[in-house]
């Protein structure tokens, strides 16, 4: 979805944002911070929580994202990674004229989702990841089959997950942790990637039990917002 500055504020409601003091205990725990540092993500990820002023519906994702990026409170508090300075910096004042917004599904409620990774040639029963000959794929130095499965359709294991499953938030979290940053120190076993992905997923999303079916469901809405220009 795209929205440009041709959509005037007077033509619709405007989402406003305010900073909250929400604490992310798992994300900021010593154990997880150690893992993120090893994967070269420690200084590349920042979590900031804002409250907003109105009900949000999926079809409003583009307006919501446009207002978010242009909100003064967001701009003064949002931390972003600077590729030039190689550190997190405050975003600062910008007029954003065009954005892209994508709803990210988060329907997975069990880590059984990853059981299929334990398959010949990919992950052994004990969690060890199969190695492969080094190759460069999309700028990543790939030396094991998990990385190949995440990055290229030429992997023998690409079809373990279909396109819809690969768009799930839990899968994207797992992928982000495995790929890491430029000086990522890759793990030889799958265990810690899955444990951290599970812990962060539980901290990021909200669940609710259906009063009639007693089934646990996820009620969080996740948007991938991209600033297209200023």
C-alpha positions as YAML, in Angstrom:
chain: A
units: angstrom
residues:
- id: 1
  name: UNK
  ca: [0.00, 0.00, 0.00]
- id: 2
  name: UNK
  ca: [1.22, 3.50, -0.77]
- id: 3
  name: UNK
  ca: [0.15, 6.94, 0.38]
- id: 4
  name: UNK
  ca: [1.50, 10.28, -0.77]
- id: 5
  name: UNK
  ca: [1.10, 13.81, 0.48]
- id: 6
  name: UNK
  ca: [-1.83, 14.17, -1.97]
- id: 7
  name: UNK
  ca: [-3.99, 12.74, 0.83]
- id: 8
  name: UNK
  ca: [-4.61, 15.84, 2.91]
- id: 9
  name: UNK
  ca: [-5.12, 15.73, 6.65]
- id: 10
  name: UNK
  ca: [-8.44, 17.60, 6.33]
- id: 11
  name: UNK
  ca: [-9.87, 14.71, 4.30]
- id: 12
  name: UNK
  ca: [-9.59, 12.14, 7.09]
- id: 13
  name: UNK
  ca: [-8.90, 11.57, 10.77]
- id: 14
  name: UNK
  ca: [-5.29, 11.96, 11.86]
- id: 15
  name: UNK
  ca: [-3.51, 9.51, 14.15]
- id: 16
  name: UNK
  ca: [-1.54, 11.16, 16.94]
- id: 17
  name: UNK
  ca: [1.12, 9.44, 19.02]
- id: 18
  name: UNK
  ca: [2.57, 9.82, 22.50]
- id: 19
  name: UNK
  ca: [5.56, 8.15, 24.10]
- id: 20
  name: UNK
  ca: [4.93, 5.47, 26.74]
- id: 21
  name: UNK
  ca: [7.24, 3.98, 29.34]
- id: 22
  name: UNK
  ca: [6.69, 0.33, 28.41]
- id: 23
  name: UNK
  ca: [9.62, -1.86, 29.45]
- id: 24
  name: UNK
  ca: [10.85, -4.81, 27.40]
- id: 25
  name: UNK
  ca: [12.30, -7.11, 30.04]
- id: 26
  name: UNK
  ca: [13.15, -9.98, 27.69]
- id: 27
  name: UNK
  ca: [14.69, -7.81, 25.00]
- id: 28
  name: UNK
  ca: [16.79, -5.97, 27.59]
- id: 29
  name: UNK
  ca: [17.78, -9.06, 29.57]
- id: 30
  name: UNK
  ca: [21.49, -9.86, 29.88]
- id: 31
  name: UNK
  ca: [21.05, -13.21, 28.12]
- id: 32
  name: UNK
  ca: [19.27, -11.82, 25.07]
- id: 33
  name: UNK
  ca: [21.58, -8.81, 24.84]
- id: 34
  name: UNK
  ca: [24.55, -11.21, 24.79]
- id: 35
  name: UNK
  ca: [22.96, -13.17, 21.95]
- id: 36
  name: UNK
  ca: [22.11, -10.04, 19.94]
- id: 37
  name: UNK
  ca: [25.66, -8.75, 20.35]
- id: 38
  name: UNK
  ca: [27.08, -12.08, 19.15]
- id: 39
  name: UNK
  ca: [24.83, -11.87, 16.10]
- id: 40
  name: UNK
  ca: [25.86, -8.23, 15.49]
- id: 41
  name: UNK
  ca: [22.38, -6.92, 16.22]
- id: 42
  name: UNK
  ca: [23.03, -5.36, 19.62]
- id: 43
  name: UNK
  ca: [23.48, -1.82, 18.30]
- id: 44
  name: UNK
  ca: [21.12, -2.21, 15.34]
- id: 45
  name: UNK
  ca: [17.75, -2.79, 17.02]
- id: 46
  name: UNK
  ca: [15.81, -0.33, 19.16]
- id: 47
  name: UNK
  ca: [12.36, -0.71, 20.70]
- id: 48
  name: UNK
  ca: [10.24, 2.35, 21.41]
- id: 49
  name: UNK
  ca: [6.55, 2.23, 22.32]
- id: 50
  name: UNK
  ca: [3.97, 4.86, 21.45]
- id: 51
  name: UNK
  ca: [0.27, 5.04, 22.24]
- id: 52
  name: UNK
  ca: [-2.11, 6.37, 19.60]
- id: 53
  name: UNK
  ca: [-5.35, 8.26, 19.83]
- id: 54
  name: UNK
  ca: [-7.92, 6.39, 17.76]
- id: 55
  name: UNK
  ca: [-9.13, 2.93, 16.76]
- id: 56
  name: UNK
  ca: [-7.11, 1.37, 13.99]
- id: 57
  name: UNK
  ca: [-8.40, -0.90, 11.22]
- id: 58
  name: UNK
  ca: [-6.33, -2.85, 8.71]
- id: 59
  name: UNK
  ca: [-7.50, -0.78, 5.75]
- id: 60
  name: UNK
  ca: [-6.07, 2.31, 7.47]
- id: 61
  name: UNK
  ca: [-2.52, 0.91, 7.54]
- id: 62
  name: UNK
  ca: [-1.17, 3.37, 4.99]
- id: 63
  name: UNK
  ca: [-2.70, 6.41, 6.72]
- id: 64
  name: UNK
  ca: [-1.52, 5.14, 10.10]
- id: 65
  name: UNK
  ca: [2.05, 4.69, 8.81]
- id: 66
  name: UNK
  ca: [2.07, 8.08, 7.10]
- id: 67
  name: UNK
  ca: [0.95, 9.81, 10.31]
- id: 68
  name: UNK
  ca: [3.42, 7.81, 12.38]
- id: 69
  name: UNK
  ca: [6.45, 8.87, 10.35]
- id: 70
  name: UNK
  ca: [5.31, 12.50, 10.30]
- id: 71
  name: UNK
  ca: [4.42, 12.77, 13.99]
- id: 72
  name: UNK
  ca: [6.68, 15.13, 15.95]
- id: 73
  name: UNK
  ca: [6.73, 12.93, 19.06]
- id: 74
  name: UNK
  ca: [7.77, 9.92, 17.01]
- id: 75
  name: UNK
  ca: [10.48, 11.85, 15.18]
- id: 76
  name: UNK
  ca: [11.95, 13.17, 18.43]
- id: 77
  name: UNK
  ca: [12.05, 9.75, 20.14]
- id: 78
  name: UNK
  ca: [12.37, 7.06, 17.49]
- id: 79
  name: UNK
  ca: [15.82, 5.46, 17.32]
- id: 80
  name: UNK
  ca: [17.06, 4.37, 13.88]
- id: 81
  name: UNK
  ca: [20.28, 2.76, 12.72]
- id: 82
  name: UNK
  ca: [22.66, 5.10, 10.92]
- id: 83
  name: UNK
  ca: [24.64, 3.24, 8.26]
- id: 84
  name: UNK
  ca: [27.11, 6.13, 8.13]
- id: 85
  name: UNK
  ca: [27.77, 6.29, 11.88]
- id: 86
  name: UNK
  ca: [27.14, 2.56, 12.49]
- id: 87
  name: UNK
  ca: [25.04, 3.29, 15.55]
- id: 88
  name: UNK
  ca: [21.51, 4.09, 16.68]
- id: 89
  name: UNK
  ca: [20.57, 7.76, 16.44]
- id: 90
  name: UNK
  ca: [17.44, 9.83, 17.05]
- id: 91
  name: UNK
  ca: [15.60, 10.19, 13.78]
- id: 92
  name: UNK
  ca: [14.94, 13.94, 13.99]
- id: 93
  name: UNK
  ca: [12.65, 16.28, 12.04]
- id: 94
  name: UNK
  ca: [11.59, 15.17, 8.57]
- id: 95
  name: UNK
  ca: [8.61, 15.73, 6.33]
- id: 96
  name: UNK
  ca: [7.77, 12.34, 4.88]
- id: 97
  name: UNK
  ca: [5.86, 12.56, 1.60]
- id: 98
  name: UNK
  ca: [5.51, 8.92, 0.66]
- id: 99
  name: UNK
  ca: [5.42, 5.66, 2.60]
- id: 100
  name: UNK
  ca: [4.81, 1.99, 2.06]
- id: 101
  name: UNK
  ca: [2.81, -0.02, 4.59]
- id: 102
  name: UNK
  ca: [2.41, -3.78, 4.74]
- id: 103
  name: UNK
  ca: [0.34, -5.79, 7.23]
- id: 104
  name: UNK
  ca: [2.51, -8.60, 8.65]
- id: 105
  name: UNK
  ca: [0.52, -11.68, 9.71]
- id: 106
  name: UNK
  ca: [1.11, -13.04, 13.22]
- id: 107
  name: UNK
  ca: [-1.11, -16.11, 13.48]
- id: 108
  name: UNK
  ca: [1.44, -18.70, 14.69]
- id: 109
  name: UNK
  ca: [0.73, -19.80, 18.27]
- id: 110
  name: UNK
  ca: [3.12, -22.74, 18.68]
- id: 111
  name: UNK
  ca: [6.84, -23.34, 18.16]
- id: 112
  name: UNK
  ca: [5.85, -26.62, 16.50]
- id: 113
  name: UNK
  ca: [5.97, -24.38, 13.44]
- id: 114
  name: UNK
  ca: [9.73, -24.96, 13.38]
- id: 115
  name: UNK
  ca: [9.71, -28.74, 13.92]
- id: 116
  name: UNK
  ca: [10.07, -29.29, 10.17]
- id: 117
  name: UNK
  ca: [13.56, -27.77, 10.30]
- id: 118
  name: UNK
  ca: [14.80, -31.04, 11.79]
- id: 119
  name: UNK
  ca: [15.23, -32.84, 8.51]
- id: 120
  name: UNK
  ca: [18.13, -34.62, 6.77]
- id: 121
  name: UNK
  ca: [20.65, -32.19, 5.36]
- id: 122
  name: UNK
  ca: [19.34, -29.18, 7.30]
- id: 123
  name: UNK
  ca: [19.23, -29.61, 11.09]
- id: 124
  name: UNK
  ca: [20.17, -32.78, 12.99]
- id: 125
  name: UNK
  ca: [18.09, -34.22, 15.84]
- id: 126
  name: UNK
  ca: [20.43, -32.67, 18.41]
- id: 127
  name: UNK
  ca: [20.05, -29.22, 16.87]
- id: 128
  name: UNK
  ca: [23.33, -29.07, 14.93]
- id: 129
  name: UNK
  ca: [23.05, -27.13, 11.66]
- id: 130
  name: UNK
  ca: [24.43, -28.76, 8.52]
- id: 131
  name: UNK
  ca: [27.31, -26.87, 6.93]
- id: 132
  name: UNK
  ca: [27.79, -26.13, 3.24]
- id: 133
  name: UNK
  ca: [30.47, -24.67, 1.00]
- id: 134
  name: UNK
  ca: [30.86, -20.92, 1.50]
- id: 135
  name: UNK
  ca: [29.00, -18.74, -0.98]
- id: 136
  name: UNK
  ca: [27.76, -15.17, -1.18]
- id: 137
  name: UNK
  ca: [23.98, -14.78, -1.40]
- id: 138
  name: UNK
  ca: [22.47, -11.29, -1.43]
- id: 139
  name: UNK
  ca: [25.51, -9.91, 0.41]
- id: 140
  name: UNK
  ca: [25.49, -12.61, 3.11]
- id: 141
  name: UNK
  ca: [28.37, -15.04, 3.50]
- id: 142
  name: UNK
  ca: [26.53, -18.34, 3.66]
- id: 143
  name: UNK
  ca: [28.27, -21.36, 5.19]
- id: 144
  name: UNK
  ca: [25.34, -23.48, 6.40]
- id: 145
  name: UNK
  ca: [22.08, -24.89, 5.08]
- id: 146
  name: UNK
  ca: [19.80, -22.79, 7.34]
- id: 147
  name: UNK
  ca: [21.11, -19.61, 5.72]
- id: 148
  name: UNK
  ca: [20.60, -21.13, 2.26]
- id: 149
  name: UNK
  ca: [17.04, -22.15, 3.17]
- id: 150
  name: UNK
  ca: [16.28, -18.58, 4.27]
- id: 151
  name: UNK
  ca: [17.88, -16.80, 1.34]
- id: 152
  name: UNK
  ca: [17.58, -18.74, -1.90]
- id: 153
  name: UNK
  ca: [14.97, -20.78, -3.72]
- id: 154
  name: UNK
  ca: [17.82, -22.95, -4.95]
- id: 155
  name: UNK
  ca: [18.03, -24.49, -1.48]
- id: 156
  name: UNK
  ca: [16.84, -28.10, -1.32]
- id: 157
  name: UNK
  ca: [14.81, -27.05, 1.72]
- id: 158
  name: UNK
  ca: [13.18, -23.86, 0.42]
- id: 159
  name: UNK
  ca: [9.77, -25.50, 0.11]
- id: 160
  name: UNK
  ca: [9.64, -26.46, 3.78]
- id: 161
  name: UNK
  ca: [7.83, -23.13, 4.21]
- id: 162
  name: UNK
  ca: [5.47, -21.61, 1.67]
- id: 163
  name: UNK
  ca: [5.33, -17.93, 0.80]
- id: 164
  name: UNK
  ca: [2.55, -17.14, 3.29]
- id: 165
  name: UNK
  ca: [4.44, -18.83, 6.13]
- id: 166
  name: UNK
  ca: [7.60, -16.92, 5.25]
- id: 167
  name: UNK
  ca: [5.69, -13.66, 5.78]
- id: 168
  name: UNK
  ca: [4.64, -14.56, 9.33]
- id: 169
  name: UNK
  ca: [6.11, -12.37, 12.06]
- id: 170
  name: UNK
  ca: [7.57, -15.37, 13.92]
- id: 171
  name: UNK
  ca: [9.36, -16.58, 10.79]
- id: 172
  name: UNK
  ca: [10.66, -13.07, 10.06]
- id: 173
  name: UNK
  ca: [11.99, -12.74, 13.62]
- id: 174
  name: UNK
  ca: [13.78, -16.08, 13.31]
- id: 175
  name: UNK
  ca: [15.20, -15.09, 9.93]
- id: 176
  name: UNK
  ca: [16.41, -11.73, 11.24]
- id: 177
  name: UNK
  ca: [18.22, -13.36, 14.15]
- id: 178
  name: UNK
  ca: [19.88, -16.00, 11.97]
- id: 179
  name: UNK
  ca: [21.06, -13.55, 9.31]
- id: 180
  name: UNK
  ca: [22.21, -10.99, 11.87]
- id: 181
  name: UNK
  ca: [24.55, -8.12, 11.05]
- id: 182
  name: UNK
  ca: [27.70, -7.87, 8.89]
- id: 183
  name: UNK
  ca: [30.00, -9.37, 11.55]
- id: 184
  name: UNK
  ca: [27.54, -11.97, 12.80]
- id: 185
  name: UNK
  ca: [29.12, -14.83, 14.79]
- id: 186
  name: UNK
  ca: [26.88, -17.65, 13.57]
- id: 187
  name: UNK
  ca: [25.74, -20.35, 15.99]
- id: 188
  name: UNK
  ca: [26.45, -23.99, 15.09]
- id: 189
  name: UNK
  ca: [23.16, -25.13, 16.65]
- id: 190
  name: UNK
  ca: [19.61, -23.98, 16.01]
- id: 191
  name: UNK
  ca: [18.52, -23.89, 19.65]
- id: 192
  name: UNK
  ca: [19.33, -20.34, 20.69]
- id: 193
  name: UNK
  ca: [17.90, -18.81, 17.53]
- id: 194
  name: UNK
  ca: [14.57, -20.50, 18.28]
- id: 195
  name: UNK
  ca: [14.63, -19.66, 21.98]
- id: 196
  name: UNK
  ca: [15.26, -15.95, 21.38]
- id: 197
  name: UNK
  ca: [12.72, -15.77, 18.55]
- id: 198
  name: UNK
  ca: [10.10, -17.35, 20.83]
- id: 199
  name: UNK
  ca: [10.91, -15.04, 23.75]
- id: 200
  name: UNK
  ca: [10.78, -11.86, 21.66]
- id: 201
  name: UNK
  ca: [7.62, -12.98, 19.85]
- id: 202
  name: UNK
  ca: [5.87, -13.50, 23.20]
- id: 203
  name: UNK
  ca: [7.02, -10.08, 24.38]
- id: 204
  name: UNK
  ca: [5.96, -8.27, 21.20]
- id: 205
  name: UNK
  ca: [2.46, -9.65, 20.67]
- id: 206
  name: UNK
  ca: [-0.75, -9.80, 22.70]
- id: 207
  name: UNK
  ca: [-2.87, -12.93, 23.05]
- id: 208
  name: UNK
  ca: [-6.49, -13.37, 24.09]
- id: 209
  name: UNK
  ca: [-8.60, -16.41, 24.92]
- id: 210
  name: UNK
  ca: [-11.90, -16.76, 23.08]
- id: 211
  name: UNK
  ca: [-14.66, -16.94, 25.69]
- id: 212
  name: UNK
  ca: [-16.62, -19.50, 23.67]
- id: 213
  name: UNK
  ca: [-14.01, -21.75, 22.06]
- id: 214
  name: UNK
  ca: [-11.40, -21.27, 24.84]
- id: 215
  name: UNK
  ca: [-8.80, -21.11, 22.10]
- id: 216
  name: UNK
  ca: [-5.84, -18.73, 22.39]
- id: 217
  name: UNK
  ca: [-5.68, -16.18, 19.59]
- id: 218
  name: UNK
  ca: [-3.35, -13.33, 18.73]
- id: 219
  name: UNK
  ca: [-4.93, -9.87, 18.62]
- id: 220
  name: UNK
  ca: [-1.87, -7.77, 17.78]
- id: 221
  name: UNK
  ca: [-1.63, -5.89, 14.50]
- id: 222
  name: UNK
  ca: [1.83, -5.69, 12.94]
- id: 223
  name: UNK
  ca: [2.74, -3.20, 10.22]
- id: 224
  name: UNK
  ca: [5.95, -3.02, 8.25]
- id: 225
  name: UNK
  ca: [6.34, 0.67, 7.50]
- id: 226
  name: UNK
  ca: [8.89, 1.98, 5.03]
- id: 227
  name: UNK
  ca: [9.73, 5.61, 4.42]
- id: 228
  name: UNK
  ca: [9.94, 6.05, 0.64]
- id: 229
  name: UNK
  ca: [11.03, 9.65, 0.48]
- id: 230
  name: UNK
  ca: [11.04, 13.09, 2.08]
...
